[in-house]
Amino acid sequence: MTDDRLLFHLSDIHFGLEDGAALDWVAEEIAVRRPDAVAITGDLTMRARTREFAAATDWINALDAPVTVEVGNHDLPYFNLFERFFDPYRRFRGMKALVEAEIDLPGIAIVPLKTAARAQPRFNWSKGWVTQQALDKCLAAIDALPDGTQALVAVHHPLREVGTKGTALTGHGSKALEALAKRPVLAVLSGHVHDPFDIIEPTINGPVRMIGAGTLSQRLRSTPPSFNELHWDGERLTVSVRNLEHVRSADMMIDEVPEDAMPPRAPGEPVAPVHHVPKVDPPVY
């Protein structure tokens, strides 16, 4: 049996402001290429509206490949705070089995790590937060993998913690990277930034590779809609950025994860509400 594995890494589809041509192209690529797995690293919707989730569910369930889905900050209820706190995954019910699902393949596994939190002790809840419970669950899953199996850790927010507690892209991201650096982790797959990247993040326990996918929506930052094609030959993981405009991978990838990873709003897009709960720890769920 060959060790070669083909994986597709999609992110930030944002149904409600999706790019229909890009989605049709990706669905066709999956049907023809038949990847071993598809990792979708969050932000399936724009405002977590029921109709957006219905469209996302129909599209994702029609993909002819094993799929795992991470939860993005746009996928938690924006306007119904009761549902946000007490039943945040209700609208995922049509793809419940795919949410934060581990995919195990010979020699390689995709393991989820939740970074989207219902609340945080800072104003901007769109940013990431790694709870101890989420990190422990991820590490336990990696530790349970068969000997010799490498892990790809799927998150929504890049595990980059810069600046102060208030401006950090992902709270406790550095702690998570330090723990992952001590385990057989090939890379951390993320979204949120809307531009692809492939960078090495140093930690006190050694380097960790971070791979970000672009968007398949109209909310563009500096590159056209794209997804990542990953190849694993048993020894080396390579990344190609695929896009409809035939831009080279090297020209698609940004060099750094920006502190302000929010993409510009598309024309006519409303401003998202900003929530705040002062001086409390984020709920564990």
N, C-alpha and C positions, 0 to 999 in steps of 0.2 A: 504493500500500500504506500502510495506517495505521501510525503509530508506536506506537499504544496496545499496551501489554503488561500482561497480568494474571499475577502471580506469587503463589504460596502459599509461605509460610515457616512450617514446622513445626519443633518441637524437643521434646526430652526426652519421648519417648513412653514409655520405660521399660517395655517388655514384661516381664511378671512382676508389675508393679503398674500396668498400663495401665488407662485408663478406656474400657471397651468402648463405652459409649454415645457418647462423644466421637469415638472412632475411626470408628464407623459413620457418624456425621454428617459427618466430614471426608471420608471416602471418597465419600459421596454428593455432597458439595459439589464435589469434584474431577470426578466423573462428569458432573454437570450443568453446571458452570461452565467446564470444560475450560481450566484455566490453561495459559499458554504453558510454564511450568516450575514445578517444586516443589523447593524447597531444604529439606532436613532437616538441621538443624545439631546432630546428635549426640545421644548417650545414647538409643540405640534400645532398650537393655535395662537391666535392673536390676543383674545380676551377671555379664553376658556368658556366661550359661549356654547350652548348646547348644539347649535347648528354647525359650529366650527368643529366640535368633537365628532359630530355625526359624519362630516366630510372626511376628517382625518381617519376615523375608524374604518370607513368604507375603503379608503385608499390603502391603508396599511394592511388590513385583513386580506386584500386582494393580491398582495405581493407573494410570489411563489418562492419563498425562502424562509428559513427560521429567522425570526425577528425578536430583538429585545428593545424596549422603549424606556428611556429615562424621562423623568418628569422635569420640565423646565419651569422657570418662574412665571412664564406666560400661561402655563397650564393649570395654575391654582386659581380658584375663583377670585376675580377682581372686585366685584361689586356686592357679592353675597358673603359677608364676613362670617355669618353663622356657619354656612357650608364650608368656607375656607378653614375654619378651626375644627369643626366636628365631623366633616365628611369630605375631605379635600379631593379624594380620588373618585368620587361618585360618577363623574362624567367620563371616566375611563372605562366604565363597566363593559362596553362593547369590545374592548381589547384587554380585559383584566389580566388574562394569563400572560400577556407580553410585558406588562409593566414591571420594570426592575427584575426581569427574568435572567437567570444565568444561562448561558449557552456553552455547553461543553463539547469540544471537538477533539479529535486525537491530537495531543500535543499542545493544544492552545484552548483557552477558555475566555469568554467575555464575562466579567464580574461587575455588577453594578455598585455604585457608591452614590447615595443620595446627597445632593447639594442644595436642592430647592426646599426652603423652610417656610412654614406657615407664618412665622413671625420672627423678628430679630430685634435685638436691643440697639437699633439704629434706624434712621429715617427711611433709608432706601431698601425696601424688601426685595427689590429685583436682583440683588446681588446674592452670591452663594454663601452657604453656611454648612459646615460639616459638624454634625453632632457626634458625641462620643459613641452613642448607640449605633449610628449609621457606620462610623468607621470600624467599630468592633465587628459588626455584621460582615462588612466587606473583608476584613482581615481574616475572619474565621473561614469565610468561603475560599479565600486564596489558600489558607493553610490546609484545607481539606482536599485540595486538588491532588490528583495522582502525582507521584514523583516524576519529575521531568516536564511537567506541564507548565507552560508559560501563561501568564494572565494579561489580558487587556482590560483595564479598569475603565468602565464607562461612567461618566459624570455629565452634568450639564455645564456647570461653570468651571472654567479652568482653575486649577488649584494654585492660583497665584495670589499671594497675600502681600500687598505692598502698602506703604503709607501707614496711616493710623488705623485704629479699630473702626473708625467711621467710614474711611474711604477704601479699605481693603476690598479687593474684588471678591475674595472668598474667605470668609472667616474660618480660622483654623485650617486653612488650606496648607500652610507650611507644615503643620503637625501631621496632616494626612500624608503629604509627600515624604516626610521623614520616615513614617512607618512603612509606606509602600516601597521605599528604597531598600529596605531590609528583606524584601521578598522577591520571588521570581516574577517581576512585573515587566513586561515588554514595553508598555506605554500606557499613558492615561489618555483616553479619547474624550473629547469635550466639544461643546458648541458655544453658543451665547455671543461670541464675538462677531459672527457673520463674515469673517474672513478666515481662510485656512492658514494653518501654521504647523511647523514641525520643529520644535526647539528642545534643547536639553536644559532642565532646571536643576541647579546644584542644590544639594541638601547636606546636612552634617553627616548623613549616612551614605552619601554617594549620589550620583546623578539619577534623575528620572526623566524619561522622554515624555513630552507632552505633545499630542497631536490634536489639532483643532480642525473641525469641518466648517465649511462656509454655510451659506443659507440657500434654501430653495424657495425663497420668497421674494417679494418686491422690495423688502427692507434691506437694501444693499448698503454696504459701507464703502469699500474701494475695489471690490472684485465682482464679477458676474456670478449668477447662481451656479453652485457647484456641489459636488460631493467627493469624498475620498475613496479611492480604490486601494485596498491594502493587500499585499501579497506576503505570505509567510511560507518560507521554504524549509522550515525546521531549524534554521540558524539565523536568518536575517529577515527583518520586517521592512518592506519598502512601501512608500506612499506615492501615489499619483493623484493629482487633483484633476478631476474630470469636469469639463464645462462645455456648454453648447457653442461657445465662441472660439474654441480651439486655442485658448491662451495656454502657454506652457506652464507646467506645474511651478517651476522656479519663479515665474512672473506672477503667479497667483498668491504665493505664500508671503505672509507678512513676517517680519523679523522678530517682533516682540508682541506680547500680549499687552494691549493698552490698558492703563488704569481705568479710563472711562470706556468700557467695552460696549456701551449702548450704541447701536447703529442709528443713523439719522431716521427721522420719521418719513414715511412715504407720504406723498401729497394727499391731504385730506384725512390723515390718520389722527385720531384724537390723542391727547396727552393722557398717559396712564396715571391713575391716582397713586399717591405716595402715602403709605401707612406708617404708623409709628406707635410702638409700645415702649415707654421709657423704663429703664432700670429693671428689666426682667430678663431671665434666661430664655432662649428660644424653646418652645415646646418640643418634646421628644416624641416622634411618631414613626 
